[in-house]
Amino acid sequence: PVTAVLLNYRAYDTLLELAVLLAAVLGVLIAGPARPALPAASPIVNFLVSFLVPLLVLSAGYLLWVGAHAPGGAFQAGSLLAAAGVVMHLSGRPVCGLPQGGALRLLLISGMAAFLLVGLMTLLDHGVLLQYPQAWAGQLILFIELFATLAIAATLVLCYLGGRPPGWSSKQELGRD
């Protein structure tokens, strides 16, 4: 299975890819506030968005699930979730389905955090970093992939927005944005 190869045998590579995405989004976040949303869309566009976004979310869930035994996984699923956020932004929704404040910050690091948590647990249990026990490998991989999907989606949406989204800054920093 593709996902097992990526996470069992190429775990360091996948972990570093998540680190690169996290570094990229940190660079985007220091660029300043995000570009504003477009004006509210017409009722026809809103109808299409209300149909398309759930379809994208469902497809992302399928790609995440099928990635356990066929091509798919966190990066493909995260890309589809990010596409849903971009479509929402293009239709005039400034938040794009992202959580606000601290929840967004946690979401951005959740992929790396889940990966490192499982890696450290395996290190303590087996003495080898990122070597999953065979009995738990499927569940651990799905756990990592779930959080990686969410982190990838949030990262890609923030990269599209080009800066800090509304509600990112604390109350003291709002005067400086």
C-alpha positions as CSV (number, residue, x, y, z in Angstrom):
1,P,0.0,0.0,0.0
2,V,1.2,3.4,-1.0
3,T,0.4,5.1,2.3
4,A,2.2,2.4,4.3
5,V,5.3,2.8,2.1
6,L,5.2,6.6,2.6
7,L,4.7,6.4,6.3
8,N,6.5,3.2,7.3
9,Y,9.5,3.3,5.0
10,R,9.7,6.9,4.0
11,A,8.5,8.4,7.3
12,Y,11.4,10.8,7.6
13,D,10.7,12.1,4.1
14,T,7.0,12.7,4.8
15,L,7.8,14.3,8.2
16,L,10.2,16.7,6.4
17,E,7.6,17.5,3.8
18,L,5.2,18.5,6.6
19,A,8.0,20.6,8.1
20,V,8.6,22.4,4.8
21,L,4.8,23.2,4.5
22,L,4.8,24.5,8.0
23,A,7.9,26.7,7.3
24,A,6.2,27.9,4.1
25,V,3.0,29.0,5.9
26,L,5.1,30.7,8.6
27,G,6.6,32.8,5.8
28,V,3.2,33.6,4.4
29,L,1.9,34.6,7.9
30,I,4.6,37.1,8.4
31,A,3.8,38.8,5.1
32,G,0.9,40.7,6.6
33,P,-2.8,40.5,6.5
34,A,-4.5,38.2,4.0
35,R,-6.1,39.6,0.8
36,P,-9.7,40.5,1.4
37,A,-12.5,38.3,0.2
38,L,-14.2,39.1,-3.0
39,P,-17.7,40.7,-2.8
40,A,-20.5,38.4,-2.0
41,A,-21.4,36.1,-4.9
42,S,-24.7,35.8,-6.7
43,P,-27.3,33.3,-5.5
44,I,-26.4,31.0,-8.4
45,V,-22.7,30.9,-7.4
46,N,-23.7,30.4,-3.7
47,F,-25.9,27.5,-4.8
48,L,-23.0,26.0,-6.7
49,V,-20.6,26.5,-3.8
50,S,-23.2,24.9,-1.4
51,F,-23.1,21.9,-3.7
52,L,-19.4,21.8,-4.5
53,V,-17.9,22.3,-1.0
54,P,-19.6,19.2,0.5
55,L,-18.6,17.2,-2.5
56,L,-15.0,18.3,-2.1
57,V,-15.1,17.4,1.6
58,L,-16.6,14.0,0.9
59,S,-14.0,13.3,-1.8
60,A,-11.2,14.4,0.6
61,G,-12.5,11.9,3.2
62,Y,-12.6,9.2,0.6
63,L,-9.1,9.9,-0.6
64,L,-7.9,9.8,3.0
65,W,-9.6,6.5,3.7
66,V,-8.7,4.8,0.5
67,G,-5.0,5.9,0.9
68,A,-4.7,2.9,3.3
69,H,-4.8,0.5,0.4
70,A,-4.6,2.4,-2.8
71,P,-3.2,5.7,-4.1
72,G,-4.4,8.6,-2.0
73,G,-3.7,9.9,1.4
74,A,-3.1,13.1,3.3
75,F,-1.6,15.2,0.6
76,Q,-4.3,14.5,-1.9
77,A,-7.1,14.8,0.7
78,G,-5.6,18.0,2.1
79,S,-5.5,19.5,-1.4
80,L,-9.2,18.8,-1.9
81,L,-10.0,20.3,1.4
82,A,-7.9,23.4,0.5
83,A,-9.8,23.6,-2.8
84,A,-13.0,23.8,-0.8
85,G,-11.6,26.7,1.2
86,V,-10.4,28.5,-1.9
87,V,-13.9,28.1,-3.5
88,M,-15.5,29.5,-0.4
89,H,-13.1,32.5,-0.4
90,L,-13.8,33.1,-4.1
91,S,-17.5,33.2,-3.4
92,G,-17.1,36.0,-0.9
93,R,-16.6,34.2,2.4
94,P,-13.6,35.8,4.2
95,V,-12.9,33.0,6.7
96,C,-12.9,30.1,4.1
97,G,-14.0,27.5,6.6
98,L,-10.9,27.9,8.7
99,P,-11.1,28.1,12.5
100,Q,-10.1,31.3,14.2
101,G,-7.3,32.2,16.5
102,G,-5.7,29.5,18.6
103,A,-7.6,26.7,17.0
104,L,-6.1,27.6,13.6
105,R,-2.6,27.7,15.1
106,L,-3.2,24.2,16.6
107,L,-4.5,23.0,13.2
108,L,-1.4,24.2,11.4
109,I,0.9,22.2,13.7
110,S,-1.3,19.2,14.1
111,G,0.2,17.2,11.3
112,M,3.8,17.6,12.6
113,A,2.6,17.1,16.2
114,A,0.8,13.9,15.4
115,F,3.7,12.5,13.5
116,L,6.2,13.4,16.2
117,L,3.9,12.1,19.0
118,V,3.6,8.7,17.3
119,G,7.3,8.7,16.5
120,L,8.3,9.4,20.0
121,M,5.8,6.7,21.3
122,T,7.4,4.1,19.0
123,L,10.9,5.3,20.1
124,L,10.0,4.8,23.8
125,D,8.3,1.4,23.1
126,H,10.6,-0.2,20.5
127,G,13.7,1.9,20.7
128,V,13.4,3.0,17.0
129,L,12.0,6.3,15.9
130,L,9.0,6.0,13.4
131,Q,9.0,2.2,13.4
132,Y,5.3,1.3,13.9
133,P,4.4,-1.9,15.6
134,Q,2.8,-4.2,13.1
135,A,-0.4,-4.7,15.2
136,W,-1.0,-0.9,15.4
137,A,0.5,0.3,12.1
138,G,-2.8,0.8,10.3
139,Q,-4.4,2.8,13.1
140,L,-1.3,4.8,13.7
141,I,-0.9,5.6,10.1
142,L,-4.6,6.7,9.8
143,F,-4.2,8.9,12.9
144,I,-1.1,10.6,11.4
145,E,-2.8,10.9,8.0
146,L,-5.9,12.5,9.5
147,F,-4.0,15.3,11.2
148,A,-1.7,15.7,8.3
149,T,-4.7,16.2,6.0
150,L,-6.1,18.9,8.2
151,A,-2.7,20.7,8.6
152,I,-2.0,20.5,4.8
153,A,-5.5,21.9,4.0
154,A,-5.1,24.8,6.4
155,T,-1.6,25.5,5.1
156,L,-2.6,25.5,1.5
157,V,-5.6,27.8,2.2
158,L,-3.4,30.2,4.1
159,C,-0.9,30.2,1.3
160,Y,-3.7,31.1,-1.1
161,L,-4.9,33.9,1.2
162,G,-1.4,35.3,1.1
163,G,-1.2,36.4,4.8
164,R,-2.8,36.3,8.2
165,P,-6.6,35.6,8.0
166,P,-9.1,37.7,9.8
167,G,-9.0,36.9,13.6
168,W,-5.4,35.8,13.6
169,S,-3.9,38.7,15.6
170,S,-4.5,39.2,19.2
171,K,-6.3,42.3,20.4
172,Q,-3.0,44.1,21.2
173,E,-1.6,43.5,17.7
174,L,-4.7,44.7,15.8
175,G,-3.6,48.2,15.8
176,R,-0.3,47.3,14.1
177,D,-1.7,45.3,11.2
